[in-house]
């Protein structure tokens, strides 16, 4: 129970650190996670190469806050399930 609560608190702290910036648009829109200027104005192979090059960086900007939030919710759920099971045995 203590382990789950510690990891939940740690995940919330990491979420606040990563989400503490003024620019929170990349966390809610995958399109705004692409920072290449003029990417959406390009056409053909120039767009394809720029898009494929930028995609791993956009994913690294988009996924971490959501992973920390998911991890935190999993640990909070585990904490309350374990707490409930302990109360049943007492």
C-alpha positions in Angstrom: 0.0 0.0 0.0 2.8 2.4 0.8 4.6 1.4 -2.4 1.6 2.2 -4.5 1.0 5.6 -2.8 4.6 6.6 -3.1 4.7 5.9 -6.8 1.4 7.7 -7.3 2.8 10.8 -5.6 6.0 10.5 -7.6 4.0 10.3 -10.8 2.0 13.3 -9.9 5.2 15.3 -9.2 6.6 14.3 -12.6 3.4 15.2 -14.3 3.5 18.7 -12.6 7.1 19.1 -13.7 6.5 18.3 -17.3 3.2 20.1 -17.4 4.5 23.2 -15.6 5.3 25.0 -18.8 3.2 27.8 -20.3 2.9 25.9 -23.6 0.4 23.1 -22.8 -1.0 22.9 -26.4 1.2 19.9 -27.4 -0.4 17.9 -24.5 -3.9 18.2 -25.9 -3.4 18.3 -29.7 -0.9 16.0 -31.5 -0.8 18.5 -34.4 0.5 21.3 -32.2 3.3 18.9 -31.0 5.0 19.4 -34.4 7.3 22.4 -34.0 8.7 22.5 -37.6 7.9 25.9 -39.1 5.8 25.6 -42.2 5.4 21.8 -42.0 1.7 21.9 -42.8 2.3 24.2 -45.8 4.7 21.8 -47.5 3.5 19.4 -50.2 4.6 16.1 -51.7 7.9 14.5 -50.7 9.1 17.6 -48.8 6.1 17.3 -46.5 6.6 13.5 -46.2 10.2 13.8 -45.2 9.7 16.7 -42.8 6.7 14.9 -41.2 8.5 11.6 -40.8 11.6 13.4 -39.4 9.5 15.4 -36.8 7.1 12.5 -35.8 9.4 10.9 -33.2 10.0 14.3 -31.5 6.3 15.1 -31.5 5.6 11.7 -29.9 8.2 12.4 -27.2 6.5 15.7 -26.5 2.9 14.3 -26.6 3.1 11.0 -24.7 5.0 11.6 -21.4 2.4 13.6 -19.6 -0.3 11.1 -20.6 1.9 8.2 -19.4 2.5 9.8 -16.1 -1.2 10.5 -15.7 -2.0 6.9 -16.6 0.7 5.6 -14.2 -0.6 7.8 -11.4 -4.2 6.6 -11.9 -3.1 2.9 -11.9 -1.2 3.4 -8.7 -4.1 5.2 -7.0 -6.4 2.4 -8.1 -4.1 -0.2 -6.7 -3.7 1.7 -3.4 -7.5 1.9 -2.9 -8.0 -1.8 -3.9 -5.3 -2.9 -1.5 -6.8 -0.7 1.3 -10.2 -2.1 0.7 -8.9 -5.7 0.8 -7.1 -5.0 4.1 -10.3 -3.5 5.6 -12.2 -6.7 4.6 -9.8 -8.9 6.6 -9.9 -6.7 9.7 
